[in-house]
Amino acid sequence: MNEQIRAFNELMSEVGNYLESTHAYSGNTVGVYRRGWQRLKEFMVSHGIHNYDQKVEEQFLYYEFEGRKGRKLSKQEQFLANGTRKLTEFQATGQIKVPNLPPKKAPLVFDGVLGGAIVGFLDYKHREERLSAIRLHCYKRCLFLFLEYCNKNKIYAIKDIDLAVLLQYINTIDCGKTLIVPILSTLRGFLKYLFEQKLLGVDYSKKIPKYRIIGQPKLPSTYSKEEIEKLIVSVDRSSAIGKRNYAIILLAARLGLRASDISRLKFVNLHWDTSTIEIEQVKTGKELILPLLPDVGNAIIDYLKYGRAKSEEPCIFLSERPPYGYFSSSNVVTHIVQRAYIKAGINTKGKRFGPHSLRHSLGFRMLEESTVLPIISEVLGHKNTESTRYYLRIDLKSMQQCMLEVPPVSLDFYSQKGGVFYD
């Protein structure tokens, strides 16, 4: 098996190098493909597949996208599918055809006195701070926008740059909030450079307004109690795989365990004498003790007695095909839950539907039942209650209790001083 793994690793390396050298793919793009190929390798190991070919490609893509017919693939899923096909094409032909390549972008030209100063600034940053090629290109793009604005408004001399020009330029910037920050930061650095080089008599870098992005985490994806029960009962427990998947889904839905903890759950973590599950969480390293609920315990016993293949593996859950190894990645648990959602016919539009959604739904139901935050933190294994406060934003029922009535405003308020101010 090790020889086959080495051969597959060599294939991945060859394809990545080919895309970079022959088709000038960026390192970031090839990195995304490489992560997808690692996922493919994990699939092969967990399913006992020794040699890669087109048939394995078809099996893997069916495994990944089963039940997604008629649904538009996300950008990440498209990368996974395209990267797998590129791997197969290179193995079969020794090359990869990339049709309809987009035309190359026009080079950024920094002409004139101001353009020369920008080039000097970029050289200085590259020399002094050893900027990466990606960071340097970002600086170029940001300052090229400023140069275009100055040329358009016939501002060719550096001495003609003043605060009014800078503020007018900033006012014309039309981009998303994630781009405005590097644009202003780069401009601020360039102006400081001009002042230090005595090309400008005033340090305008201190006058450039700061822009701070205050990001809010996305709301957790949650499902109703009825939807969770529908998901659970939809699992066919007549087969060995069904018994395994049923136990996995119950661990996530009833106890809120993460996919990483479920995939690595071992026999030593089950304490039947005290009816508890005791683990060290993969994500936090914090010890977590949870009650081994009757339905969860019965599902695990059913799988161990009638579903699990004979194996000396210490992990409870194994792959369904020889050599029946443990889950090499928590993605296996994620795919099991996702396929169950699809099979149950639950509406997942606009929401995530992996094991973490079961964890979020459990936390949400505990909030609805007025469970205090420290208890929820203990159950979900959070380091502190600050992580648990994340769920408060979806507890609309409790938030409604905090609403205050708007006091009425006297009509005299609007007519004071003759009502002139309020016309």
LORO-378993 format. One record per residue: residue in one letter; x, y, z of N, C-alpha, C in turn. Coordinates in steps of 0.1 Angstrom, whole numbers, padded with zeros to 4 digits, always signed. Each point is the difference from the previous one (the first is absolute). Last residue first. Example, Ala and Ser with C-alpha at 12.3 -4.5 7.8 and 13.67 -1.06 7.14 Angstrom:
<rs>
s+0128-0022+0071+0009+0011+0000-0008+0011+0008/a+0003-0057-0001-0009+0012+0000+0009+0012+0000/
</rs>
This chain:
<rs>
d-0399+0717+0102-0007+0001-0013+0007-0009-0010/y+0012+0009+0047-0005-0013-0004-0008+0000-0013/f+0020+0039+0023+0010-0010-0001-0004-0013-0006/v-0032+0035+0010+0009+0003-0011+0011-0010-0003/g-0038+0005+0034+0001-0011-0009+0009+0002-0011/g-0010+0029+0039-0008+0003-0013+0001-0012-0010/k+0020-0002+0044+0007+0011-0008-0007+0002-0013/q-0018-0044+0018+0008+0010+0007+0008+0010-0009/s-0029-0039-0011-0005+0014-0003+0008+0010+0008/y+0006-0048+0003+0002+0003-0014-0004+0014-0003/f-0005-0017+0044+0014-0002-0004+0002+0005-0014/d-0043-0004+0019+0006+0013+0003+0015+0000-0004/l-0028-0039-0001-0001+0008-0012+0007+0014+0002/s+0016-0045+0027-0010+0011+0000+0000+0008-0013/v+0015-0052+0004+0006+0014+0000-0011+0010+0000/p+0005-0055+0019-0006+0010-0009+0006+0014+0001/p+0028-0046+0009-0009+0009+0007-0006+0010-0010/v+0017-0051-0009+0004+0014-0003-0010+0009+0006/e+0013-0051+0018-0010+0008-0008+0005+0014-0002/l+0032-0043+0005-0006+0010+0008-0010+0008-0009/m+0026-0052+0002-0005+0011-0008-0007+0010+0010/c+0019-0044+0010+0008+0012+0004-0005+0012-0007/q-0018-0044-0008-0003+0004+0014+0008+0012+0005/q+0008-0020-0043-0013+0007+0000-0004+0005+0014/m+0038-0028-0007+0003+0014-0003-0013+0008+0000/s-0002-0047+0006+0005+0007+0012+0003+0015-0003/k-0014-0027-0036-0010+0000+0011+0004+0007+0012/l+0030-0006-0037-0010+0011-0001-0010+0000+0011/d+0048-0020-0009-0010-0003+0010-0010+0011+0000/i+0041-0002-0025-0011-0007-0007-0011-0003+0010/r+0041+0022+0013-0006+0008-0010-0011-0007-0008/l+0026-0020+0036-0010+0009+0005-0007+0008-0012/y+0039-0031-0003-0014-0006-0003-0011+0010+0004/y+0047+0009+0009-0002+0000-0015-0014-0005-0003/r+0018-0002+0043-0008+0012-0002-0002+0002-0015/t+0029-0034+0017-0014-0004+0000-0009+0012-0003/s+0047+0005+0004-0003-0008-0012-0015-0003-0001/e+0016+0021+0039+0000+0009-0011-0003-0007-0013/t+0005-0023+0042-0014+0004-0004+0000+0010-0011/n+0041-0035+0004-0006+0010+0009-0014+0004-0005/k+0025-0036-0020+0010+0004+0010-0006+0009+0011/h-0032-0037-0024+0007+0013-0003+0010+0003+0010/g-0032-0039-0007+0015-0001+0002+0007+0013-0004/l-0049-0014+0003+0007+0002-0014+0015+0000+0001/v-0026-0004+0040-0005-0010-0009+0008+0000-0013/e+0009+0034+0032+0005-0013+0004-0004-0011-0009/s-0017+0044-0007+0014-0001-0003+0006-0013+0004/i-0045+0008+0010+0002-0002-0014+0015-0001-0004/i-0010+0011+0044-0004-0014-0002+0002-0003-0015/p+0007+0045+0014+0011-0009+0005-0004-0015-0003/l-0033+0034-0011+0012-0001-0009+0011-0009+0005/v-0052-0009+0013+0009+0010+0002+0013-0002-0008/t-0051-0015-0014+0012-0005+0007+0010+0011+0001/s-0046+0000-0020+0005+0009+0011+0011-0007+0008/e-0023-0015-0041-0005-0006+0012+0006+0007+0013/e+0013+0013-0044-0014+0001+0000-0007-0005+0013/l+0047-0006-0007-0004+0014+0003-0015+0002+0000/m+0015-0042-0012+0003+0002+0014-0003+0014+0004/r-0003-0011-0046-0011-0006+0008+0002+0002+0015/f+0035+0013-0029-0012+0009-0001-0011-0005+0008/g+0039-0026-0003+0002+0012+0009-0012+0009-0001/l-0001-0038-0028-0001-0004+0014+0002+0012+0009/s+0006+0007-0045-0014-0002+0002-0002-0004+0015/h+0044+0004-0017-0006+0013+0002-0015-0001+0004/r+0023-0040-0011+0005+0006+0013-0006+0013+0002/l-0010-0020-0040-0006-0007+0011+0004+0005+0013/s+0021+0017-0038-0014+0006+0001-0008-0008+0011/h+0044-0014-0011+0000+0012+0009-0014+0006+0001/p+0009-0038-0029-0001-0003+0014-0001+0012+0010/g-0014+0012-0049+0009-0010+0004-0002-0003+0015/f-0020+0033-0034-0008-0012+0005+0010-0011+0003/r-0009+0058-0010+0010-0011+0001-0008-0012+0005/k-0026+0039-0027+0005-0004+0013+0010-0011-0001/g-0027+0020-0036+0006+0011+0007+0005-0003+0014/k-0031-0036-0018+0003+0011-0008+0005+0012+0009/t-0016-0047+0010+0012+0006+0005+0005+0012-0008/n-0045-0036+0012+0004+0012-0007+0013+0007+0006/i-0014-0054+0000+0000+0012+0008+0004+0012-0008/g-0003-0050-0010-0008+0010-0007-0002+0013+0008/a+0026-0043+0007-0012+0003+0008-0009+0010-0006/k+0042-0011-0020-0009-0011-0001-0013+0002+0008/i+0034+0032+0003-0005+0000-0013-0010-0011-0002/y+0023+0003+0041-0009+0012-0002-0007-0001-0013/a+0033-0032+0008-0012-0003+0007-0010+0012-0001/r+0043+0005-0018-0008-0009-0008-0013-0004+0007/q+0031+0026+0024-0005+0008-0012-0009-0009-0009/v+0023-0020+0037-0011+0009+0004-0006+0007-0011/i+0038-0026-0010-0011-0009+0005-0012+0009+0004/h+0040+0022-0011-0007-0005-0012-0012-0009+0004/t+0028+0016+0034-0007+0011-0006-0008-0005-0012/v+0029-0029+0021-0011+0002+0008-0009+0011-0006/v+0041-0008-0021-0009-0012-0001-0013+0002+0008/n+0036+0031+0004-0009+0002-0012-0010-0011-0002/s+0036+0001+0032-0013+0003+0005-0010+0003-0011/s+0043-0033-0006-0003+0014+0000-0014+0002+0006/s+0020-0043-0005+0013+0008+0000-0003+0015+0000/f-0027-0044+0021-0002+0011-0009+0013+0008+0000/y+0005-0052+0009-0006+0011+0006-0001+0012-0010/g+0001-0050-0020+0008+0009+0008-0008+0011+0007/y-0007-0043-0032-0007+0004+0012+0008+0009+0010/p+0014-0016-0046+0003-0008+0012-0006+0005+0013/p-0031-0005-0034+0013-0005+0005+0010+0011-0004/r-0048+0019+0008+0006-0009-0010+0014-0004+0006/e-0029+0032+0021-0009-0011-0003+0006-0011-0009/s+0024+0032+0039-0005+0001-0014-0008-0012-0003/l+0002+0014+0052+0009-0005-0011-0007+0002-0014/f-0003+0014+0058-0006+0001-0014+0010-0003-0010/i+0013-0001+0046-0013-0007-0001-0005-0001-0014/c+0053+0001+0016-0011+0009-0003-0013-0008-0002/p+0042-0021+0007-0005+0005+0013-0012+0010-0003/e+0016-0045-0030+0001+0015+0001-0006+0005+0013/e+0002-0046-0019+0007+0004+0012+0002+0015+0002/s-0041-0031-0026+0013+0008-0002+0006+0003+0014/k-0047-0020-0029+0010-0005+0010+0014+0007-0003/a-0046+0025-0014+0008-0011-0004+0010-0004+0011/r-0049+0023+0008+0014+0003-0001+0008-0013-0004/g-0048+0000+0007+0004+0008-0012+0015+0002-0001/y-0027-0023+0036-0006-0005-0012+0005+0008-0013/k+0015+0007+0047-0004-0014+0000-0003-0005-0014/l+0011+0046+0009+0012-0008+0004-0004-0015-0002/y-0034+0033-0008+0011+0000-0010+0011-0009+0003/d-0034+0005+0032-0006-0007-0012+0011+0000-0011/i+0010+0024+0039+0001-0015+0002-0005-0007-0012/i-0003+0047-0001+0014-0005-0001+0001-0015+0002/a-0042+0020+0005+0004+0001-0014+0014-0005-0002/n-0018+0003+0044-0005-0011-0007+0004+0000-0015/g+0013+0037+0027+0007-0013+0004-0005-0012-0007/v-0022+0041-0007+0013+0001-0006+0008-0013+0003/d-0043+0006+0019-0001-0002-0014+0014+0000-0007/p-0001+0009+0047-0005-0014-0003+0000-0002-0015/l+0035+0035+0019-0015-0001+0000-0004-0013-0005/l+0044+0018+0023-0002-0009-0011-0015-0003+0000/p+0025+0046+0018-0007-0012+0004-0002-0009-0013/l+0044+0032+0006-0014+0001-0004-0008-0013+0005/i+0050+0030+0004-0007-0011+0006-0015+0002-0003/l+0052+0020-0016-0014+0001-0001-0007-0013+0005/e+0051+0031-0002-0007-0012+0003-0015+0002+0000/k+0035+0028-0031-0006+0000+0013-0008-0013+0002/g+0024+0016-0040+0008-0007+0009-0006-0001+0014/t-0017+0020-0043+0004+0008+0011+0010-0007+0010/k-0017-0021-0042+0002+0014-0003+0006+0008+0012/v-0010-0047+0004+0010+0002-0010+0003+0015-0002/q-0019-0022+0046-0004+0005-0012+0011+0004-0010/e-0005-0039+0037+0007+0013+0000-0002+0005-0014/i-0035-0033+0030+0010+0002-0011+0008+0012+0002/e-0041-0036+0020+0011+0009+0005+0011+0001-0011/i-0055-0017+0011+0010+0000-0010+0011+0011+0004/t-0037-0032+0030+0005+0013-0004+0009-0003-0012/s-0024-0030+0034-0008+0005-0011+0005+0014-0004/t+0020-0032+0032-0005+0013+0005-0009+0007-0010/d+0019-0043-0009-0003-0001+0015-0006+0013+0005/w+0017-0004-0045-0014-0006+0002-0004+0000+0014/h+0034+0029-0030+0000-0005+0013-0014-0005+0004/l+0033+0014-0045-0013-0004+0004+0001-0006+0014/n+0038+0014-0025-0008+0012+0003-0014-0003+0005/v+0032-0032-0016+0004+0004+0014-0008+0013+0004/f-0004-0019-0044-0007-0008+0010+0003+0005+0014/k+0003+0037-0038+0006-0014+0002-0008-0007+0011/l-0003+0044-0039-0006-0006+0012+0005-0014+0002/r+0007+0034-0036+0012-0006+0008-0005-0006+0013/s-0030+0021-0032+0008-0009-0009+0011-0006+0008/i-0028+0031+0022-0008-0012-0004+0009-0009-0007/d+0017+0042+0010-0001-0008+0012-0007-0013-0003/s+0003+0033-0034+0013-0005+0003+0000-0009+0012/a-0040+0021-0013+0004-0010-0009+0013-0006+0003/r-0027+0022+0041+0006+0004-0013+0003-0012-0008/l-0039+0000+0038+0014-0002-0002+0004+0005-0014/g-0044+0000+0026+0007+0012-0006+0014-0002-0002/l-0038-0029+0017+0011+0004+0009+0008+0012-0005/r-0038-0020-0024-0004-0001+0014+0010+0006+0010/a+0007-0001-0049-0012+0007+0003-0004+0000+0015/a+0040-0022-0017+0001+0015-0003-0013+0007+0004/l+0003-0047+0007+0011+0007+0007+0000+0015-0002/l-0029-0027-0026-0005+0002+0013+0010+0007+0009/i+0013-0012-0044-0010+0011+0000-0005+0003+0014/i+0027-0038-0006+0008+0012-0002-0009+0012+0001/a-0019-0042+0001+0007+0003+0013+0007+0013-0001/y-0021-0016-0039-0010+0003+0010+0007+0004+0013/n+0026-0017-0035-0003+0014-0002-0011+0005+0010/r+0014-0046+0002+0011+0009+0003-0004+0014-0001/k-0031-0032-0013+0002+0000+0014+0011+0009+0005/g-0007-0006-0047-0011+0008+0007+0001+0000+0015/i+0030-0027-0025+0003+0014-0002-0011+0009+0007/a-0007-0046+0000+0011+0003+0009+0004+0015-0001/s-0051-0013-0012+0013-0004-0005+0011+0004+0011/s-0046+0011+0006+0000-0015-0003+0013-0005-0005/r-0017+0046+0013+0008-0008+0010+0001-0015-0003/d-0011+0051-0024-0003-0014-0002+0010-0008+0008/v-0018+0053+0006+0012-0009-0002-0005-0015+0000/s-0028+0039+0009+0001-0004-0014+0012-0009-0003/v-0012+0019+0044-0008-0011-0004+0001-0004-0014/i+0024+0038+0016+0004-0012+0007-0008-0012-0004/l-0012+0043-0018+0014-0004-0005+0004-0014+0007/k-0039+0022+0015-0002-0006-0013+0013-0005-0006/e+0002+0023+0040-0006-0014+0002-0003-0006-0013/i+0016+0044-0001+0011-0009+0005-0006-0014+0002/e-0030+0033-0012+0009-0003-0012+0011-0009+0005/e-0030+0016+0033-0007-0009-0009+0009-0004-0012/k+0015+0032+0030+0000-0013+0007-0006-0010-0009/s+0021+0041-0026-0010-0002+0011+0001-0014+0006/y+0044+0026-0021-0012-0006-0005-0010-0003+0012/t+0046+0034-0015-0007-0008+0009-0013-0006-0006/s+0050+0029-0008-0011-0007-0007-0006-0010+0010/p+0026+0048+0013+0001-0015-0001-0012-0006-0008/l+0019+0050-0010-0009-0007+0010+0001-0015-0002/k+0042+0031-0011-0013-0003-0005-0008-0008+0010/p+0036+0038+0015-0001-0014-0005-0013-0004-0005/q+0020+0050-0002-0009-0008+0009+0001-0015-0006/g+0036+0046-0003-0008-0012-0005-0008-0007+0010/i+0023+0049-0011-0005-0007+0012-0008-0012-0005/i+0040+0034-0021-0011-0009-0003-0003-0008+0013/r+0023+0051-0011+0000-0013+0008-0012-0008-0004/y+0032+0044-0018-0013-0008-0002+0002-0013+0007/k+0023+0054+0000+0001-0015+0002-0014-0006-0001/p+0022+0047-0024-0009-0006+0010+0002-0015+0001/i+0038+0037-0012-0009-0010-0007-0009-0007+0010/k+0034+0032+0012-0013+0006-0003-0009-0010-0007/k+0047-0007+0011-0008+0000+0013-0014+0006-0002/s+0032-0003-0036-0004-0013+0004-0009+0000+0013/y+0022+0038-0023-0015-0002-0001-0004-0014+0004/d+0042+0035+0007-0003-0014+0002-0015-0003+0000/v+0030+0041-0025-0009-0004+0011-0002-0015+0000/g+0027+0021-0033+0004+0008+0012-0009-0004+0012/l+0018-0031-0043-0012+0007+0005+0004+0007+0013/l+0033-0024-0020-0007+0003-0013-0013+0007+0003/k+0035-0019+0031-0001+0014-0002-0006+0004-0014/q+0004-0044+0023+0010+0003-0011+0000+0015-0004/e-0030-0015+0033+0013-0004+0005+0011+0002-0010/f-0045+0007-0012+0004+0010+0010+0014-0003+0005/l-0020-0030-0030+0002+0012-0007+0005+0011+0010/y-0013-0041+0018+0012-0002-0007+0004+0013-0008/k-0042-0003+0022+0011+0001+0010+0013-0001-0007/l-0037-0007-0027+0001+0015+0004+0011+0002+0011/f-0010-0045-0014+0006+0008-0011+0002+0014+0004/g-0023-0028+0030+0014-0003+0000+0007+0008-0011/r-0047+0004+0002+0006+0006+0012+0015-0003+0000/l-0025-0021-0033+0001+0015-0003+0007+0007+0012/t-0010-0046+0005+0011+0002-0009+0002+0015-0003/s-0036-0011+0027+0012-0003+0007+0012+0002-0009/l-0044+0004-0018+0004+0011+0009+0013-0002+0007/i-0016-0035-0027+0002+0012-0008+0004+0012+0008/p-0012-0042+0021+0014+0000-0006+0002+0013-0009/v-0044-0002+0020+0011+0000+0010+0014-0001-0006/i-0040-0004-0027+0003+0014+0004+0011+0001+0010/l-0019-0042-0016+0010+0006-0009+0004+0014+0005/t-0035-0026+0020+0012-0007+0002+0012+0005-0008/k-0045+0018-0002+0007+0004+0012+0013-0008+0003/g-0017+0009-0051-0005-0006+0012+0008+0004+0012/c-0002+0034-0041+0003-0014+0002-0005-0005+0013/d+0010+0048-0026-0012-0008-0001+0003-0015+0000/i+0022+0053+0008+0003-0014+0001-0013-0008+0001/t+0005+0049+0000-0004-0007-0012+0002-0015+0000/n+0012+0030+0037-0015+0000-0002-0004-0007-0013/i+0046+0006+0010-0006-0010+0009-0015-0001-0002/y+0023+0034-0023+0003-0014-0005-0007-0010+0008/q-0003+0044+0016-0008-0002-0012+0002-0014-0006/l+0028+0012+0035-0014-0002+0005-0010-0002-0012/l+0045+0012-0010+0000-0014+0007-0014-0003+0004/v+0008+0043-0017+0002-0010-0010-0002-0014+0005/a+0002+0035+0031-0013+0001-0008+0000-0011-0011/l+0039+0007+0026-0010-0007+0008-0013-0001-0008/d+0042+0005-0031-0003+0006+0013-0011-0008+0007/i+0037+0002-0045-0009-0009+0008-0001+0007+0014/d+0027+0017-0035-0014+0003-0002-0009-0008+0008/k+0048-0006-0004-0003+0011+0009-0015+0005-0001/i+0019-0035-0028-0002-0005+0014-0005+0012+0009/a-0011-0001-0053+0011+0004+0009-0003-0005+0014/y-0033-0005-0035+0013-0007-0004+0011+0002+0009/i-0055+0004-0008+0009+0002+0011+0013-0008-0002/k-0044+0002-0026+0011+0009-0004+0009+0004+0012/n-0038-0031-0002-0003+0013+0005+0012+0010-0002/k+0002-0046-0013-0013+0004-0005-0003+0014+0003/n+0039-0020+0018+0001+0003-0014-0013+0005-0006/c+0000-0014+0045+0007+0012-0002+0002+0004-0014/y-0022-0041+0010-0008+0012+0004+0008+0013-0002/e+0023-0040-0008-0010+0002-0010-0009+0012+0003/l+0031-0014+0032+0007+0006-0011-0010+0003-0011/f-0015-0024+0037+0002+0014+0004+0007+0008-0012/l-0007-0046-0005-0013+0006+0001+0002+0015+0003/f+0037-0028+0002-0004+0003-0014-0013+0007-0001/l+0016-0015+0042+0006+0012-0004-0003+0004-0015/c-0016-0042+0018-0005+0011+0008+0005+0014-0005/r+0017-0040-0019-0013+0002-0004-0006+0012+0007/k+0043-0014+0013+0000+0006-0014-0014+0003-0004/y+0006-0023+0041+0004+0014+0001+0000+0007-0014/c-0009-0046+0001-0011+0008+0006+0003+0014+0001/h+0034-0029-0015-0010+0003-0010-0012+0007+0005/l+0033-0013+0031+0005+0011-0009-0010+0003-0011/r-0009-0037+0028-0002+0013+0007+0005+0012-0008/i+0006-0044-0018-0014+0003+0001-0002+0014+0007/a+0044-0017-0003-0005+0004-0013-0015+0004+0001/s+0027+0006+0045-0003-0012-0009-0005+0006-0013/l+0033+0030+0032-0014-0004-0002-0001-0012-0010/r+0037+0025+0027+0000-0012-0007-0014-0006-0002/e+0018+0043+0020-0010-0009+0007+0000-0014-0007/e+0029+0035-0017+0001+0001+0015-0009-0010+0007/r+0002+0002-0048+0013-0001+0005+0001-0001+0015/h-0041+0008-0023+0005-0014-0003+0014-0002+0006/k-0020+0042+0004-0007-0009+0008+0005-0015-0002/y+0018+0035-0027+0004+0002+0014-0007-0010+0009/d-0012+0002-0045+0013-0006+0001+0005+0001+0015/l-0040+0020-0010-0002-0014-0001+0014-0007+0001/f-0001+0047-0002-0006-0004+0013-0001-0016+0000/g+0015+0021-0039+0010+0001+0010-0005-0005+0013/v-0031+0003-0035+0010-0011-0003+0011+0000+0011/i-0031+0035+0001-0006-0012+0004+0009-0012-0002/a+0014+0042-0016+0001+0000+0015-0007-0013+0005/g-0002+0007-0046+0014-0003+0004+0001+0000+0015/g-0040+0014-0018+0002-0015-0003+0013-0004+0005/l-0010+0046+0001-0007-0007+0010+0002-0015-0001/v+0018+0026-0034+0007+0003+0012-0006-0008+0012/g-0009-0021-0048+0000+0013+0006+0008+0001+0013/d-0023-0047-0014+0008+0010-0007-0001+0013+0007/f-0011-0054+0005+0001+0011+0009+0009+0011-0007/v-0032-0046-0013+0011+0009-0004+0000+0012+0009/l-0018-0054-0002-0002+0013+0007+0012+0008-0004/p-0021-0039-0033+0010+0002+0011-0003+0014+0006/a-0039-0031-0021+0010+0010-0005+0009+0003+0012/k-0023-0048-0003-0003+0014+0004+0011+0009-0005/k-0013-0047-0025+0008+0006+0011-0004+0014+0003/p-0036-0036-0020+0012+0009-0004+0007+0005+0012/p-0026-0047+0004-0003+0014-0001+0012+0008-0004/l-0009-0051-0015+0007+0007+0010-0004+0015-0001/n-0017-0044-0023-0006+0014+0002+0007+0007+0012/p+0010-0051+0003-0006+0008-0011-0004+0013+0004/v+0035-0038+0016-0008+0011+0007-0005+0009-0011/k+0022-0054+0008-0004+0011-0010-0009+0010+0008/i+0041-0036+0014-0014+0005+0004-0003+0012-0010/q+0035-0048+0003-0002+0015-0002-0014+0003+0004/g+0016-0045+0000+0013+0007+0003-0001+0015-0002/t-0035-0037-0004+0006+0006-0012+0014+0006+0002/a-0027-0023+0035-0003-0008-0013+0008+0006-0012/q+0003+0020+0044+0004-0014+0001-0002-0007-0013/f-0016+0044+0003+0015+0000-0001+0005-0015+0001/e-0047+0007+0004+0005+0003-0013+0015+0000-0001/t-0020-0006+0042-0003-0012-0008+0006+0003-0014/l+0002+0035+0030+0008-0010+0005-0001-0013-0009/k-0029+0036-0007+0013+0004-0005+0010-0011+0004/r-0044-0004+0017+0001-0003-0014+0013+0003-0006/t-0007+0012+0045+0000-0014-0001+0001-0004-0015/g-0005+0045+0010+0013-0004+0003+0002-0016-0001/n-0043+0021-0007+0010+0003-0010+0014-0005+0002/a-0033-0005+0034-0004-0008-0011+0010+0002-0012/l+0005+0027+0039+0002-0014+0004-0002-0009-0013/f-0010+0046-0003+0014-0002+0000+0003-0015+0003/q-0044+0013+0003+0004+0000-0014+0015-0002-0001/e-0019+0005+0042-0003-0013-0005+0004-0001-0015/q+0005+0041+0022+0009-0010+0006-0002-0014-0006/k-0029+0035-0012+0013+0002-0006+0010-0010+0005/s-0050-0016+0002+0007+0012+0005+0013+0001-0007/l-0043-0024-0023+0012-0003+0009+0006+0014+0004/k-0053-0011-0013+0012+0007-0005+0012-0003+0010/r-0042-0033-0009+0004+0010+0009+0013+0006-0005/g-0022-0037-0021-0009+0011+0000+0003+0011+0009/k+0020-0045+0015-0004+0003-0014-0011+0010+0000/r+0024-0020+0038+0001+0014-0003-0004+0003-0015/g+0004-0044+0024-0012+0007+0004+0000+0015-0003/e+0047-0022+0001-0013-0008-0001-0011+0008+0006/f+0049+0011-0005-0012+0008-0004-0013-0008-0002/e+0043-0018+0017+0000+0014+0005-0013+0007-0004/y+0008-0045-0015+0000+0000+0015-0002+0015+0005/y+0006-0007-0046-0013-0004+0004-0002+0000+0015/l+0042+0010-0017-0009+0011-0003-0015-0004+0004/f+0034-0034+0004+0002+0011+0010-0010+0012-0002/q+0000-0037-0030-0005-0004+0013+0001+0011+0010/e+0018+0007-0043-0015-0001-0001-0005-0003+0014/e+0046-0001-0005-0005+0014-0001-0015+0000+0000/v+0021-0042-0002+0001+0006+0013-0005+0014+0000/k+0003-0020-0041-0011-0007+0007+0000+0006+0015/q+0036+0012-0029-0013+0007-0003-0012-0005+0008/d+0046-0010+0023-0003+0000-0014-0013+0008-0002/y+0039-0019+0041-0008+0011-0005-0002-0002-0016/n+0011-0037+0042+0005+0007-0012-0011+0010-0005/h-0007-0025+0042+0015+0001-0001+0005+0008-0012/i-0045-0003+0036+0004+0001-0014+0014+0002-0002/g-0030-0003+0042+0009-0011-0004+0003+0000-0015/h-0025+0033+0027-0008-0010-0008+0009-0011-0005/s+0018+0037+0025-0011-0005+0008-0009-0010-0007/v+0036+0020-0024+0006-0008+0012-0012-0005+0008/m-0011+0028-0036+0006-0013-0005+0005-0008+0012/f-0016+0043+0009-0011-0008-0005+0005-0014-0004/e+0031+0033+0011-0006-0005+0012-0012-0009-0003/k+0021+0022-0036+0009-0011+0006-0006-0006+0012/l-0022+0037-0019-0001-0012-0009+0008-0011+0006/r+0005+0041+0020-0013-0005+0003-0003-0013-0008/q+0038+0024-0010+0002-0006+0013-0013-0007+0004/w-0001+0026-0038+0006-0013-0003+0003-0007+0013/g-0018+0043+0003-0010-0009-0006+0006-0014-0002/r+0029+0035+0013-0009-0004+0011-0011-0010-0004/r+0028+0019-0034+0008-0010+0009-0009-0005+0012/y-0016+0035-0029-0001-0013-0006+0007-0011+0009/v+0003+0044+0014-0014-0004+0002-0001-0014-0007/g+0041+0021-0005-0002-0004+0014-0014-0005+0002/v+0011+0019-0041+0005-0014+0001-0001-0005+0014/t-0012+0044-0007-0009-0008-0007+0004-0015+0001/n+0029+0033+0018-0013-0001+0008-0009-0010-0006/g+0040+0012-0022+0002-0010+0011-0012-0002+0008/s-0006+0013-0052+0005+0006+0012+0002-0010+0011/y+0003-0010-0053-0010+0000+0011+0007+0006+0012/a+0017-0009-0048+0002+0012+0009-0012+0002+0010/h+0010-0037-0033-0011+0009-0002+0000+0012+0009/t+0037-0031-0001-0005+0000-0014-0011+0010-0002/s+0021-0006+0044+0010+0003-0010-0005+0001-0014/e-0030-0010+0037+0008+0012+0003+0009+0004-0011/l-0024-0041-0002-0010+0011-0001+0008+0014+0002/y+0024-0040+0006-0003+0002-0014-0009+0012-0002/n+0012-0015+0043+0011+0007-0006-0003+0003-0015/g-0032-0025+0025+0001+0014+0005+0011+0007-0007/v-0005-0045-0011-0011+0008-0005+0001+0014+0005/e+0031-0031+0017+0002+0003-0014-0011+0009-0006/s-0004-0015+0045+0011+0010-0002+0002+0003-0014/m-0031-0033+0010-0005+0013+0004+0011+0011-0002/l+0011-0045-0009-0009+0005-0010-0005+0014+0004/e+0027-0022+0031+0008+0004-0011-0009+0006-0011/n-0021-0020+0037+0006+0013+0004+0009+0005-0012/f-0019-0042-0006-0010+0010-0001+0005+0014+0005/a+0029-0037+0004-0003+0002-0014-0011+0011-0002/r+0010-0015+0043+0011+0008-0005-0002+0003-0015/i-0031-0028+0021-0002+0014+0005+0012+0009-0005/q+0001-0046-0011-0011+0006-0007-0002+0015+0004/e+0031-0027+0024+0005+0003-0014-0010+0007-0008/n-0012-0015+0043+0009+0012+0001+0005+0003-0014/m-0026-0039+0006-0008+0012+0000+0009+0013+0000/
</rs>
